[in-house]
Amino acid sequence: MSVFAYYRLPHADHYTVVRQTSGEPLRLHSCSELNGRKGFVVAPFQVTGECPILLIQGDPERRELTAESLEFDTAARIAAASSQPIALSSPLADYSIDFANFHAQLMAGTFRKIVLARCATLHDATSLSPGQLFHLACQLYPRMFIALVHMPDGSYWLTATPEILLEGVQQDWRTIALAGTMQLEGPELQGEGETVRWSTKNIQEQRYVATYIAECLERFSLDFREEGPRTVRAANLVHLRSDFTFTLYNNARVGDLLQALHPTPAVCGLPKREAFQFIVNNEHTPRKYYSGFMGPLLMAGDETHLYVSLRCMQIAGSDYRLYAGGGLLRDSHLDQEWQETEAKMQAMRRLLTL
């Protein structure tokens, strides 16, 4: 079965296809195994036999994003979109159990932060093909990295994510610390979130992530620089973002750097190892490739654009599985965290309602 990836970088007027023309993609068991390799990477939150790191190898092919490539009238679909929400099979009861379990660990001082995710399933939600959903996402979300991957098992993963994990060319590299979430409403939707007032909880959550990334970079570079945090917009949400730029003299060690960074506290928690294991053991639904990362590694002139797989949807036959999560701190509240995941799922849900 053909395995391929489509991806479009933020604000680009074209997308790229990477197709495995012969054999199977490489299946790797750790990020360190990416050292010295090139291709399109699809990495899960937790590497298992069922969800390995995949490396799709093929020559990148550039394609223009044109009206003809959309294959349907987007404007007409937006005008005719139903205002009725799609029903989701995602019981609040399950999330409530997980929240109580996770939050109790925070109150006991086991973790400073931990991320709780959930999955919602829709059935027969759209008549659009996965390729059409990809093109629609490119049009609706110009600020985001958009990727569609056809997996070896025949399913698809579609993501529209604002979070850079690692990006660079030659010796010049960068990453970001992205955390904290607020939803824009009313007149705020006309801007970039300039008037948002951030809570102490959001500021603290983002600071945890930034501190962790700085500690990782100290092991690989002697001259990294941090700027921020600042408010950035992603669809109808805004986040706090700090940018890190650094020099990486030995690209052959990119896999080792990824092993140190992934998963960041933005999708996991602190202390990292203990939070990761608690998530794996206690979340109701395995994350699979949600909150992993994907993108081209040392391709097209040795450029790397790896993004954390957020705002994800797995397409398996007529089932559409939407994933979202949020960082919990001691002062987190169930209702607010549930609404944050609802807002994050809206990016994928919107594609299905057009």
C-alpha positions in Angstrom: 0.0 0.0 0.0 1.3 3.4 -0.9 2.6 5.5 2.0 2.9 9.2 1.5 2.9 12.6 3.2 1.6 16.0 2.1 2.7 19.1 4.0 2.4 22.8 3.7 4.6 25.2 5.7 3.0 28.3 7.4 2.1 31.1 4.9 3.4 29.1 1.9 1.6 29.2 -1.5 2.5 25.6 -2.3 2.7 22.2 -0.7 5.1 19.3 -0.9 4.5 15.6 -1.5 6.9 12.9 -0.2 5.9 9.4 -1.5 7.5 6.1 -0.6 7.7 4.6 -4.1 9.2 1.2 -3.1 9.3 -0.8 0.0 8.1 0.2 3.4 9.0 3.3 5.4 11.7 2.8 8.0 10.4 1.8 11.4 12.5 3.3 14.2 12.4 2.7 17.9 13.9 5.9 19.3 14.5 9.5 18.1 18.2 8.9 18.3 17.9 6.5 15.4 17.1 9.5 13.2 20.8 10.5 13.5 22.2 10.8 10.0 18.9 10.1 8.2 16.7 12.1 5.9 13.0 11.9 5.0 9.5 12.8 6.3 9.2 11.8 10.0 6.0 10.7 11.7 6.7 10.1 15.4 4.1 9.1 18.1 3.8 10.4 21.6 5.0 6.9 22.9 7.0 4.7 20.6 5.6 1.1 20.6 5.5 -1.8 18.2 2.1 -0.6 17.0 3.2 3.0 16.8 6.8 3.2 15.7 8.6 6.2 14.4 8.1 6.2 10.6 10.6 7.7 8.1 9.0 8.1 4.7 11.8 8.3 2.1 11.3 9.8 -1.4 12.1 12.8 -3.5 10.0 15.8 -2.4 7.7 17.1 -5.2 6.5 20.7 -5.0 2.8 21.4 -6.0 1.0 24.7 -6.2 -2.0 25.5 -4.1 -4.5 26.7 -6.7 -8.3 27.0 -6.9 -8.2 24.0 -9.2 -6.3 21.9 -6.7 -9.0 22.4 -4.0 -11.4 20.3 -6.2 -14.4 22.0 -4.7 -15.9 25.4 -4.0 -14.6 26.3 -0.6 -16.5 29.6 -0.5 -19.8 27.9 -1.2 -19.2 25.3 1.5 -18.4 28.0 4.0 -21.6 29.9 3.1 -23.7 26.7 3.4 -22.0 25.3 6.5 -24.4 24.0 9.1 -24.4 25.9 12.4 -25.4 22.7 14.2 -22.6 21.1 16.2 -21.6 17.5 15.3 -22.2 15.0 18.0 -19.0 13.6 19.6 -18.7 10.2 21.2 -16.4 11.6 24.0 -18.0 11.2 27.4 -17.4 13.9 29.9 -17.6 11.2 32.5 -14.4 9.6 31.3 -12.6 13.0 31.1 -13.8 13.8 34.6 -12.3 10.6 36.0 -9.0 11.3 34.3 -9.0 14.9 35.5 -9.6 13.9 39.1 -6.8 11.4 38.9 -4.3 13.8 37.3 -5.2 16.7 39.5 -4.8 14.7 42.7 -1.2 14.1 41.7 -0.7 17.8 41.3 -2.2 18.6 44.7 0.0 15.9 46.2 3.1 17.6 44.7 4.0 14.6 42.5 4.0 16.9 39.4 4.5 20.6 38.8 2.5 20.3 35.5 0.9 17.4 33.7 -1.0 17.3 30.3 -4.3 15.5 30.0 -5.6 14.6 26.5 -8.7 13.0 25.2 -10.2 11.7 21.9 -13.6 12.2 20.4 -15.0 10.0 17.6 -17.3 11.1 14.8 -18.8 8.7 12.3 -19.7 9.5 8.6 -19.0 13.1 9.3 -18.1 14.4 5.8 -18.2 13.5 2.2 -14.8 15.0 1.6 -11.8 12.9 0.8 -8.7 13.1 3.1 -6.9 15.0 0.3 -9.8 17.5 0.1 -9.6 18.0 3.9 -5.9 18.7 3.6 -6.5 21.4 1.0 -9.3 22.9 3.0 -7.1 23.0 6.1 -4.4 24.8 4.0 -7.0 27.5 3.0 -8.5 27.9 6.5 -5.3 27.9 8.5 -2.6 29.8 6.7 -0.6 30.4 9.9 -0.3 26.7 10.7 1.8 23.7 9.5 -0.6 21.4 7.7 0.2 17.8 7.1 -1.6 14.7 5.8 0.0 11.3 6.1 -1.2 8.0 4.6 -0.1 5.4 7.0 0.9 1.7 6.3 -2.3 0.5 8.0 -4.4 2.5 5.5 -5.5 5.2 7.9 -4.7 8.9 7.6 -3.4 11.4 10.1 -4.2 15.1 9.5 -2.8 17.9 11.6 -3.0 21.7 11.6 -0.4 22.7 14.2 1.2 26.0 15.3 4.0 24.4 17.4 7.6 24.1 16.0 9.5 21.3 17.7 12.8 21.8 15.7 13.5 23.7 12.5 16.7 24.6 10.8 19.1 24.6 7.8 22.8 23.9 8.0 24.0 25.3 11.3 21.1 27.7 12.1 18.3 26.2 14.1 15.3 27.2 16.2 12.6 25.8 18.4 9.8 27.4 20.5 8.1 27.1 23.8 4.4 27.2 23.2 1.9 26.9 26.0 -1.0 28.6 27.6 -4.3 28.8 25.7 -7.1 31.4 25.5 -10.0 31.5 23.0 -10.7 34.7 21.0 -14.3 35.9 20.9 -16.2 38.7 19.3 -14.1 41.8 18.3 -10.9 40.0 19.4 -11.2 37.8 16.3 -10.3 40.8 14.2 -6.8 41.0 15.7 -3.9 38.9 16.7 -4.8 38.7 20.4 -3.1 42.0 21.4 -5.7 42.7 24.1 -5.6 39.3 25.8 -4.7 39.4 29.5 -2.9 36.2 30.5 -3.7 34.5 33.8 -1.0 33.5 36.2 -1.7 29.8 35.4 -1.1 30.3 31.7 2.1 32.3 32.3 3.5 29.7 34.7 2.6 26.9 32.4 4.5 28.5 29.5 7.5 29.3 31.7 7.9 25.6 32.7 8.1 24.7 29.0 10.6 27.5 28.2 12.9 26.6 31.1 12.9 22.9 30.1 13.8 23.7 26.5 16.7 26.0 27.6 18.1 23.2 29.8 18.0 20.8 26.8 19.7 23.3 24.5 22.5 23.8 26.9 23.6 20.2 26.2 23.8 20.7 22.4 24.7 24.4 21.8 26.9 27.0 23.5 25.2 30.0 22.0 21.4 29.8 22.1 19.2 32.9 22.6 15.6 33.2 24.0 13.1 35.9 23.0 9.7 36.3 24.4 7.2 35.3 25.5 4.7 36.9 23.2 1.1 36.3 22.2 0.6 34.4 18.9 -2.7 33.4 17.2 -3.6 30.0 15.9 -7.1 29.9 14.3 -9.5 31.2 17.0 -7.0 30.5 19.8 -4.0 32.4 21.2 -0.9 31.0 23.0 2.2 32.3 24.7 5.4 31.7 22.7 9.1 32.1 23.4 11.5 31.6 20.5 14.9 30.0 20.8 17.6 30.3 18.2 20.9 28.4 18.3 23.8 26.9 16.4 24.1 23.2 15.8 27.5 22.4 14.4 26.9 18.7 14.0 23.6 17.9 12.1 24.4 14.2 12.5 23.2 14.6 16.2 19.8 15.9 15.3 18.2 12.7 16.5 19.9 13.0 19.9 18.5 16.5 20.3 15.0 15.3 19.4 15.4 12.5 21.9 16.1 15.2 24.6 13.3 17.5 23.5 10.4 15.1 22.8 8.0 15.1 24.4 8.3 18.6 25.7 6.4 19.7 28.9 3.9 21.4 26.6 2.5 17.9 25.8 3.7 15.9 28.7 4.6 17.5 32.1 7.2 18.0 34.7 9.1 16.0 36.0 9.1 14.8 32.4 9.9 11.1 32.8 7.4 10.5 35.7 4.7 12.6 34.0 5.2 10.7 30.7 4.8 7.3 32.4 1.7 8.5 34.4 0.0 9.6 31.2 0.8 6.4 29.4 -0.6 4.4 32.3 -3.7 6.5 33.1 -5.2 8.3 30.1 -8.4 6.7 28.9 -7.4 6.7 25.2 -3.9 6.1 23.9 -2.6 9.1 22.1 -0.9 7.2 19.3 0.5 9.9 16.9 -1.2 12.8 18.6 1.3 15.0 20.5 4.1 13.3 18.7 5.8 15.2 15.8 6.0 15.1 12.0 7.7 16.9 9.2 10.6 16.9 6.8 14.0 16.1 8.2 17.1 17.4 6.4 15.3 17.4 3.0 15.1 19.8 0.1 18.5 21.5 0.7 19.0 19.9 4.1 16.0 21.9 5.6 14.2 20.5 8.6 10.7 21.5 9.7 9.5 19.3 12.5 6.2 20.3 14.2 4.4 18.9 17.3 1.3 17.0 16.1 -1.5 19.0 17.6 -5.0 19.7 16.4 -4.9 16.1 15.1 -7.5 13.9 13.4 -7.1 10.2 12.5 -9.2 9.1 9.6 -9.9 5.4 9.6 -12.6 4.4 7.1 -15.7 6.4 8.1 -14.5 7.2 11.6 -12.9 10.5 12.4 -11.0 10.6 15.7 -10.2 14.1 17.0 -7.5 14.6 19.7 -6.9 17.5 22.0 -5.3 18.1 25.4 -4.4 20.8 27.9 -1.8 21.4 30.6 -3.0 21.0 34.2 -1.6 22.9 37.2 -2.7 22.9 40.8 -5.2 25.7 40.2 -6.8 24.1 37.1 -10.6 23.5 37.1 -12.5 20.7 35.3 -14.9 22.9 33.4 -12.3 25.2 32.1 -10.0 22.4 31.0 -12.8 20.6 29.2 -13.8 23.8 27.3 -10.1 24.3 26.3 -10.1 20.8 24.7 -13.4 21.6 23.0 -11.9 24.8 21.6 -8.8 23.0 20.3 -10.9 20.3 18.6 -12.8 23.0 16.7 -9.9 23.3 14.2 -10.6 19.8 12.9 -14.3 19.8 13.6 -14.6 22.9 11.4 -13.2 21.0 8.4 -15.9 18.4 8.8 -18.8 20.9 9.0 -18.0 22.6 5.7 
